[in-house]
Amino acid sequence: MPKIVDWYMEKKINIDGLITHVLPLERINEAFDLMHEGKSIRSVVSFYTSRAGAVILRI
C-alpha cells in the first residue's frame, strides 16, 4: 500500500479520475444508493465542504 501512495504522490497513477461523486457526510445514504445502483465508480464522503484536506470515507 505505501508504494501505491508514493506512485499517487509522484503522479504516476491517476486515482482522482476514478472519483465520480464527492458528497458531504449528510448525504452518505445517497452515496450508498449510487453504489448499489451502479451509478458510481468511487464516491468520496467528506466531513468538510472542501475536498482539500478533508478527512474522507471511501465507499
N, C-alpha and C positions, 0 to 999 in steps of 0.2 A: 504494500500500500504506500509506504513512503516514496518509493520510486515513481509511482503514478502522480503523486503530489508534486514531485520535482519536475516531471515532464509537463504537468499543467502550468506550473510557475514559469517554466522556461518556454512556454507557448509551443511545445512540441505536440501536444494533443489539444483538441478543442472539446471541452465539456460544456461550455456555456451554450453552444449551439444546440445541445440536447434539451435545454430547459425550455419547455413550451409555455409554462404558466408560472407566475410569481404572485402569490396570494398572501394577504395578511392572515394572522392566526384566526381571526374571527370567521374566516371563510374556509377553515380546514375541511369541513364536511364537503364543500364543493370540490376541493382537491381530490378527495377520495371518490366522489361521484365521477369526476372526469377520468380518473384512473380506471374505475370499473367499467365505464362506457367506452374505453379505448380511445378517448379523445386527447390524451396527454401522453407524451413520452416521459417527461420528468417535470413534476410540479415542485416548486420550492415554496414552503410555508415560512414566512418571515415574522419574527416577533416585532419588527420595526417596519416603518413605511418605506424606508430606503433600502436598496439592495446592498449598498456599500457598508461593510462592517456588520451586517446583520447576522444574528445567530439564527441558523436555519434548521428546519427539519426536512429531510428529503423523503418524498413519498414515492 
